[in-house]
Amino acid sequence: MPKTRARDRMRNEINAGSMADIAFLLLIFFLVTTTIVEDKGILVKLPPWSEEEPDVTKLKSRNVFAVLVNAQNQLLVRGEPTNIGDLRERAKEFIANPEKREDLSERPTKAIISLRNDRGTKYETYLRVYNELKAAYNELWDELSLKKYGRPYSDEMPLSMRKAIREEIPMVLSEAEPTAFGEE
């Protein structure tokens, strides 16, 4: 029987039996301790999904406030070139129609704002246009709330008051499918 040396008996091996357990524990640790940040965007309440074909109703063009944004980030509001700075006041005038003009909406409950963008529209421009249209509704709700209840419209108001104001001036903002780049 050959003589074994101490050097032959001591092989340099690492016991890898518990390596998988350690990796699994580290994976669980990082999954538990990591927080996932949610993306924030524009909060829009979408209509419920339906398999039924929608009713196609003919709208009076008088009640539609069409806003088109082209690939060069220019606005066309009801067929007229407009600056974003003038959009809020024009939208408020259209929705409320205080002078009962024939070319503006019949009443706030029938007013529809239609927003259509080009695929080449910058996101910043889209947000500015959307914010101006939303601000027009916010200002109208605020004015009506001050007139009816003597206080500005806010989330601290009772739900019944907010509902009453939104029934008189409902926010109807329709976003159409974007057009192909440079089509508008």
C-alpha positions in Angstrom: 0.0 0.0 0.0 1.5 3.3 -1.1 2.1 5.9 1.5 -0.2 8.9 1.3 1.2 12.2 2.0 -0.4 14.9 4.1 -0.4 17.1 1.0 -2.5 14.5 -0.9 -5.0 14.2 1.9 -5.7 18.0 2.1 -7.3 19.1 -1.1 -8.4 22.7 -1.4 -12.1 22.4 -1.9 -14.9 24.7 -1.0 -18.1 23.2 0.2 -20.7 24.6 -2.2 -23.7 22.8 -0.6 -25.1 25.8 1.1 -24.3 28.3 -1.7 -27.7 27.9 -3.2 -29.4 28.5 0.1 -27.4 31.7 0.6 -28.2 33.0 -2.8 -31.9 32.3 -2.2 -31.9 34.1 1.1 -30.2 37.1 -0.5 -32.8 37.1 -3.2 -35.6 37.1 -0.7 -33.9 39.8 1.3 -33.7 42.2 -1.7 -37.2 41.4 -2.8 -38.6 42.3 0.6 -36.5 45.4 1.2 -36.8 47.0 -2.2 -39.5 49.5 -2.8 -41.0 49.9 -6.3 -41.7 53.4 -7.4 -45.0 53.8 -9.2 -45.1 55.9 -12.4 -47.2 59.0 -12.1 -49.1 60.5 -15.0 -52.3 62.2 -15.9 -55.2 60.9 -13.8 -58.1 60.3 -16.3 -61.2 58.3 -15.5 -61.7 56.0 -18.5 -65.1 54.7 -19.4 -65.9 51.0 -18.6 -65.0 48.5 -21.2 -67.9 47.3 -23.3 -68.2 44.7 -26.1 -71.3 46.5 -27.5 -70.9 48.9 -30.4 -71.2 52.5 -29.2 -74.2 54.5 -30.2 -73.2 56.9 -32.9 -75.1 60.1 -32.2 -74.8 63.1 -34.4 -73.5 66.0 -32.4 -74.2 69.6 -33.2 -71.0 71.2 -34.3 -72.0 74.1 -32.2 -71.4 72.0 -29.0 -68.0 70.7 -30.0 -64.8 72.6 -29.1 -62.3 70.9 -31.4 -58.6 71.4 -30.5 -56.0 70.1 -33.0 -52.3 70.0 -32.2 -50.1 69.3 -35.2 -46.5 67.9 -35.4 -45.1 71.5 -35.2 -46.9 71.9 -31.8 -49.3 74.5 -33.3 -52.9 74.7 -32.2 -56.0 74.9 -34.3 -59.1 75.6 -32.3 -62.4 75.4 -34.1 -60.6 76.1 -37.3 -58.6 79.1 -36.1 -54.9 79.2 -35.2 -54.6 79.9 -31.5 -51.8 80.3 -28.9 -51.8 78.0 -25.8 -52.0 81.1 -23.6 -55.4 82.0 -25.1 -56.8 78.4 -24.9 -58.1 78.5 -21.3 -60.2 81.7 -21.8 -61.6 80.4 -25.1 -62.6 77.1 -23.6 -64.2 78.8 -20.6 -66.2 81.1 -22.9 -67.2 78.2 -25.1 -68.4 76.0 -22.1 -70.2 78.7 -20.2 -71.5 80.8 -23.1 -72.5 83.7 -20.9 -73.7 85.9 -23.8 -75.8 83.0 -25.3 -74.0 83.3 -28.6 -75.1 81.0 -31.5 -71.6 79.8 -32.3 -70.8 78.5 -28.8 -72.3 75.6 -26.8 -76.0 75.6 -26.0 -75.3 75.1 -22.3 -72.4 73.6 -20.2 -74.0 70.2 -20.0 -73.9 69.8 -23.8 -70.3 71.2 -24.3 -67.8 68.7 -25.5 -64.1 69.4 -25.8 -62.4 67.3 -28.5 -58.6 67.1 -28.3 -56.7 65.5 -31.1 -52.9 65.4 -31.4 -50.4 64.4 -34.1 -48.0 61.6 -33.3 -45.2 64.1 -33.7 -46.6 66.4 -31.1 -44.2 66.9 -28.2 -45.3 65.5 -24.9 -44.7 68.9 -23.2 -47.1 70.6 -25.6 -49.7 67.9 -25.1 -49.4 68.4 -21.3 -49.7 72.2 -21.6 -52.8 71.9 -23.8 -54.4 69.3 -21.5 -53.6 71.4 -18.4 -55.1 74.5 -20.0 -58.3 72.7 -20.8 -58.5 71.2 -17.3 -57.8 74.6 -15.8 -60.7 76.0 -17.7 -63.0 73.5 -16.0 -61.4 74.1 -12.6 -62.0 77.9 -12.9 -65.6 77.4 -14.0 -66.2 75.1 -11.1 -64.6 77.5 -8.8 -66.8 80.4 -10.0 -70.0 78.4 -9.8 -69.0 77.2 -6.3 -68.4 80.8 -5.1 -71.7 81.9 -6.6 -73.8 79.0 -5.1 -72.0 78.2 -1.8 -69.8 81.2 -1.2 -66.6 79.1 -1.1 -64.1 77.9 -3.7 -64.4 74.5 -5.2 -62.0 72.1 -3.5 -61.6 68.5 -2.3 -62.5 69.6 1.2 -66.1 70.5 0.1 -68.8 67.9 0.9 -69.2 65.4 -1.8 -72.8 66.5 -2.4 -71.7 70.0 -3.2 -69.0 68.9 -5.6 -71.5 66.5 -7.3 -74.0 69.4 -7.8 -71.4 71.6 -9.4 -70.1 68.8 -11.6 -73.7 68.0 -12.7 -74.1 71.7 -13.8 -70.7 71.8 -15.5 -69.6 68.2 -16.4 -66.1 67.8 -17.7 -66.4 66.2 -21.1 -62.9 66.0 -22.6 -62.7 63.6 -25.6 -59.3 62.5 -26.8 -59.3 61.3 -30.4 -56.9 58.8 -31.9 -53.6 60.6 -32.8 -53.0 61.2 -36.5 -50.0 60.0 -38.4 -46.9 62.1 -38.2 -47.4 65.4 -40.1 -50.8 64.4 -41.3 -52.7 67.4 -39.7 
